[in-house]
C-alpha cells in the first residue's frame, strides 16, 4: 500500500469509531456477505433461455478426489489389489452395481444419471479443483483469476426471494498447504464470490492439529451464518437507523476500492442488512427447525447437515448452493486417501465405510434426492455431484489410492436430467474410459444449459471486456432430458 492509499484508509477508519462497527457486528465488514441482492433482474431477462428447466442447482462439491472404484464404479472381477475387499451390490438400475459403501444411493439409482467416464488431464489438487469449480483450465498463476460457476450464475441471474445468488455451505475448504481460498469471483470481481456461511475458517490449514485415529462421524455444526445473527441489544429498528452508516462510508469506500477487499464491502453491507431484516431468509438457515426423523435420515454428520441445509435454502428460493465437504479440521483431507502415516487412515476398503467418508456421503446424498423428490423440488432443482478426480486403480503399498485425473465418477439428478441411466463405461480396472470422456467444462456447460444460460454467451470482466461464460466444453447431451 502506498502512503497515499494509507492516508485514504485512515480517513475511512475515522468515519466511524471501532465500537460502533463492533456493535453492528460482522455484517458491516465481512467480505463473505452476499453482494447481489439488488442486481441481476435485468440480466436474468436477457441471459436466461425460456427453455430453462432448472430453477436452482445444488452442487455437491467433494474436494480432495473421491475414490470411484470404492463407490460408484466397483470392479468385482478385478484382482483384490484393484477392487479392494468390498463387495459390489445391485442397484435399482438393472445390471448396475455400486460398492457396498453406497447402499442408499443404490436404492435411489433410478433418480440418477451416473457418469462413469469423467476424465481430464491433471492429477494436481489445486489445478483440478479450480477446473471443477469454474469449468476452466488454469495454470498455477491463474488459481484465483477465474470465477466459480456459481459466481457466473450469480452475476447473470442475481438474487431470488431475498436469498444470496451463490451460497457455499459452509465454504471453508482451504486446500494447500499453504491454504488457498478457491471460492472466488475472479475477473467478475470480489463481490461475486460466494456467500460462505462458515465465514473464515478457524483453522484454514487442515494439516495442522492432532487428529484422532478413529474420529466419530457424528458432529453438530452451527450452520447459521454469523452475519445473520443480531448483535446483542440491536433491534431491527436500531439496525435500520444504523444503516445510515453505510451512506457515510460510501465515499471513502470508493476512494480505496483499489485495495481489492473494499469494493466488495460497499455492496456487502447493504446485502447483509437486507438479509438481517428478512425473517424468512434467516429462518432458512436454521436446520434445527427440521424434524428429528428428517435430520436422522440425512445423518447426524457434517455432510448430512450440510446437505439438509442445501435443501432448506433451495426451498426458500436460493438459486445456486454449493455443498462444500472434504477438507476438515477433525478428519483431515478425508478424500485424499494416500494413507501416509500422518493421515492415520485405515486401508481404503475400511476407510470408505466410515460415517464421515463415502458411507456418510452416500446417506446424505440419497436423503437429499429423496427429500427433494418428496417435496416436489426435484422437478425444479438440478443436483450435481462432482469431485476433482478419481483415485488410482491400484491400491498403493500403504493401503491407499493416489490421484487419478484420467478416470472418475459423478452424477446428475433432478431438473432437466434423463435419470435412471449410466453414461460412459470404463475398462476392467476403472483406469480409463472406454467411451467418450467428459471433463469439468462439460459438467459446467450442462449446469449452465439446465439454467438456460448459453455457455457461448459473453459477460464483461472488470474492465468491460467480453469474456465467454465457458471457453470450451459442451453440455452432455446424453444426460439432458
N, C-alpha and C positions, 0 to 999 in steps of 0.2 A: 504494500500500500504506500502510495506517495504521501509526502507531507500534506499536500492539498486534499487528498482523499481523507486523511486522518482528521484534518480540520473539519471537513464536512460531517464525518461520523460523529465528532464531538458535538456538533450542532444538533444532530439527530438526538443524541443522548440527552441533551439539555432541554429538549422539548417537553419531556415528561419525566418525573422522578422515578427512580427504580422501584420505590414502594408501590406506586400506582400500577406499574406494569405487573408486579408480582400479584397484586390484588386481582387483576383481571385474569391472571393465570396463563397457562401455556398457549391459549388461543391467540394471544397477541404476537407471539414471537416464534411459534413453531413453523418450521419450513415444510412440515408434512401435511398441513391442513389444506383441504380442497380449495382450488382456485377457480373452479369453473362453474360455480353456481349461477353466475349471471351471463354465461356465454353459451353458444352452441345452438340456440334455437334456429337462427337463420341458416347456419351451416348445415344443420340437420336436413332442412328443406331442400338444400342443394345437393348434399352428398349422398343421401340415402335413397336407394332404388325402391320403387314401390313393391318389388318382388321380395323384399327382405322378409325372412321367415323367423328370424330370432330377434326378440326384443332385448335379451340380456345374454351375457356369456359368463359362465363360471369356469375359470381357468385353473385347473388343478396342477400347479407347478411344483414338481418334486425335484428340488435342486440337489444334485450330487450324483445322479446316474443310477436309477433303479435297475436291478437285475431283471432282465426279461425272461431268462431261462427258468428262474425260480419263481415266476409269477404268471405271466400271460402267454408264454411260448415254451412250455416244457418239452423236453425231448426224451421220452421214456425209453426209447430204443437205443439211446446213445450210451457209451461207457460211463461208469459212475464218475469218472474224473470230469466228465462233461455235465451230466444230468444231476449230480449230487445224489442225496439219499431220499429226496422227497418223491412222493407218488404223484402221478397225473390223475386228475379227476374229471369226469364228464361234466359238461355244462348244459345249459338249456338249449344250446345250438347243437343239433345232432352232429356227431363226429368231431366236435371241437373240444379240446381238453385244456384245462388250466392246471397250475400247480396246486397241490393240496393246501398251500398257504392262502388260496383265494376262493374258499367255498361260497362266500356271499356274492362275489362278482359272478361266479359260475351260475348261480341261481337267477341272476338278472341279465345274463348274457344276451338274451333276445332284445334287450333295450340298448345294446351297444353296437357300434361299428368299430370293430377292432382292427387296427392297422399293425401288421407284424413286419412290414418292410420299411420301418422308419430307419433312415440312414443318412449319414453325412460324413465329411472327411476329416473331422477333428476329434482328438482324444483329450483335448485340453479343457479343463473345467471352465475357466473364465471365458474363453472364446466361444465355447459351446453354449454356455448359459446366456451370453449376450445374444447369440444366434436364436435360441429358442424364445427369449423374451421379446425380441424385436423383429425376427424374420430376416435379419440382415447379417451377412458375413462381415466380420470385422478383423482388424489386426489388433495387436496389443495396444497400439496407440489410439484405438477407437473404442475402448471399453465403455466410455461414458458419452459418446457423441451421438449414438442412435437412440431415438425414442422407443420406449416399450410399445408393444401392440396396444396396451390399454391407454397409453398416452395419445396415440393417434385416434383411438375411439373417443377419448375424452375431448380432444380438440375438435373433431368433426361433429360429434353428436351431443356433447355437453352434458349437463345435469338433467335428471328427471326426478320428479316428485321431491325435489329438495335434496336428493341423495348425491354424494360425490360421483363424478363421472368415471373415476377409476379408483377402486379401493383395493388395497393389499392387506390380506389377513394372515399374519399381523404385519408383514413387510419388514422383518428384522434380519433376514438372511444376509450375511456378510461373508462371502467366500474369500478365501485367502490361504495362508497369511501373505502380506498384511490384509486386514479386512477391506473388502471393496463393496461399496453400495452400487449395485447394478440396476436399482429401481429408479430410472431417470427419465426426464423429459427430452434429453438430448438436444438436437438442434431446434426442437419446438420451443424450448425454454424450460427453466426450472419449475415454472408454475404448472406444467403438465406432468410432473412426477406424480406418482400415486399418493392418495391419502392413506398413509400407513398407520393402521390403528394401533400398532405397537410402539409408534414413535421411534425414538432412538433406542436401540437395544442396550440393556445394561451391560452385557458382555458381548461386544461385537466380534471378538475373536474366539470362535468356538473351540480352538485348540488349547485355550488357556483354562486352567482349573481342573481339579481332580474329578474323574468320572467313576461311578460305581461299576463293578463288574457286571451286575445284572439289575439295572435300574427298573423301577416299577413303571409300567406303561400308563398307569392311572395318574392323571395330572389335571389339576384345576387351574386354568388360566383366566386371568382377568382380561377379557377382550373388549371391555368398554373403554373407548379411546379417552385418554386424559383430557383432550381438547374439549370433550363434551360434558365434562364434569363442572358443575358450578363451583367456583371458589367460595369458601365459607363466607357467609353473610352477604353474598351478592345475589340479589333477586333479578328477575327479568327486567323490571323497571330500572333498577340501578344499572344493569348491563346495557340497556338501551341508551341511558344517559352517557355511560362510559364510551359508547360507540363514537361519540363526538371526538374522542382522542384520535380516531383514525384520520379525520379531516385535518387535525393538527399535524399529523405525521406525514401526510402525503407529499408535501413539497420537498421535505428533506429526504424522503424515501427516493424520490425521483433523482435527487442530486447525487445519491450514492448507489444508484442502480447498477453501476458497472462492477460492483463487488461480487455479483453473482447470486448471493443468497437473498439480498434485499428486494430485488424486483418481484420475486415471488411473494414476499411478505405483504406487499401492498394489497394484492388480491386475496391472500390467505386470511387476513384479518376479517374482511367482510364475509368470507365464506364461513369461517368459524362462528362468527356472531349469528349468522343466519341458521346454522346448524343448532346452536345452543337454544335458539328461541323456537325451534320446531320440535315439539314433544314426540311426534310420530317418528321423526328421524332418530332422536336419542333412544327411543324405545326399541328401535330395530336392532340396536347393538346389544341388547340385554338378553343373552341366551338363558338366563335363569328363569325367564318367563315361560320357557318350554316345559312340557310335562316330563315327569320322571321317566316315563316309558320312551319318549322320543329321545331324550338325552342318552338313555341306555342303548337305544337302537344304533345311534351313531358311535357309541363307545365313549367312556369317560377318559378319553385320551386327548392329547393336544390336537392330533389330526381330526379326531371326531368333533371336538368343539369348534374347530375352525371351519369344517365343512357345514356344520349346523348353522353357524353364523352366516356363512355364504348364502345358505337358503333363505334365512331371515332377511338379508339385505336385498336379495333379488325380489323377494316377496314385497318388500317395501318400495321397490322401484329402481334399485341400483342397476346400472347398465353393464358394467364390466367389473367383476370381482375376481381377484386372483387369490387362491389359497396357497400360501407360501409355507412349505414344510420340507425340512431336510437337514439344515444346519442348526444344531440345538445345543444349548449350554449344558443340558442334562445328558444328552445322548451322543454328542459329537456330530460328525458328518455321517449320519446313520445310513445313507445310501452308498457311501464310498467305501465299500467293504473289501479293501485290500487285506484287512486283518493284520496290519502291522501291530507290534506289541503295544504301542500307546493307545490303540483303539479299544483294547480289552473286549473285542468281539469274539464270539464263538465261531465255529465253522459256519459257512454261509447257509447251509441247509437248516441249521438251528437258528441262526440269526433272523431269517425271514419269518420264522414262526412267532417271533416276539410281538407283543401287542403294540409296540411303538414302531415296528418295522412293517414289512409287507402285510402281515396279518392285520395290523391296525388300519393300514391304508385300505385294505380290502373291505373291512367292516364299515368304515366311514364312507367310502365311495359308493358302495352298494346301498347304504342307507340314504345317501343324498339322492341318488337316482330314483329310488323307491318313493321317498318323501316328495320330491318334485312331481312325480307322476301322480301320486295320490291327491295332491293339491291342485292338479291341473296346470302346474307351472312348467312341466317338461315340454309342453307344446310350444312354449314361447321362449324357453331357455336352452341355449346350446351349452353342453358340458364338454370340456376338453381336458383330458389327462395327458400330461407331457412331462418328460424328464429330458435332460440334455443329451444323454446317450445310454446305451445298454452296457452290459458288463461282458468281460471275456468269456468265451465258451469254456475254456479250460480253467478249472479251479487251480489257483496257484498253490505253492508248497505250504503256505500258511493257512490254507483253507478258505481263502477269499477269492474274489474276482476283481480284475483290474478294469481300467477304462476301455471302452469299445464303441467308438462312434460309428462303426460300419454297420451295426445292426441293433435294433431295439424295438420295443412295442409301445403303442399308445392307443387311446380310444377317443371316439366322439360319442355323444348321446344327445337326445333331445331335438330341439327345433331345427328343422331343415336337414335332418340326418336320416339316411336309409339304414335302419338298425337291423340287428339280427344277422349280421354277416361278418366275415373275416376278409379283409383286403390285404393281399400280399402273402407270400409264403417264404419260408427260409429253408436253408439247407439242413441236413440231418443233425448238425451241431448248433443251429441257430447262430451261425457265424456271419453269414452273408444272405441278403435277399436273393431269391431265385426269380422274383418278378420285379416289376418297376419299383425302384426305391423312391420314397418320399421324404423330403427334408424339412427342416424348420420353416423355410419360406413357403412351402406348400401347405403346411399346417396353418400358418398365419393367413395365407390367401383364403383358405377355407373358412376361417373365422370371419374375416372381413366380408366375404361374399354372403355368409349367413346373416350378417347385419345389414347387408345392402350396400356396402362400401366397395367400390371398384378399386382393386389393387393398383390399376394403372393410373388412377386419378392423381392429381398433384396437390400438394399442400405447401404453403410458403414456410420457409425456415425463418429464423430470427432476423435475417437480412432481407426477407421478402423474396428470396429466390425459390422458384417452384421445384419441389422435390417429390418424386413418386412415393406413394404410400408403401409400395414394395418395389425393389429394383430387380427382383427375379422371383421365380416360383409361380405355380398355378394351383388354383383350388382343386382338390381331389374329387374329380367327377364321380368316382365310384361310391363315395360316401354321401353325396348330396342327394336328397330326395327330390 
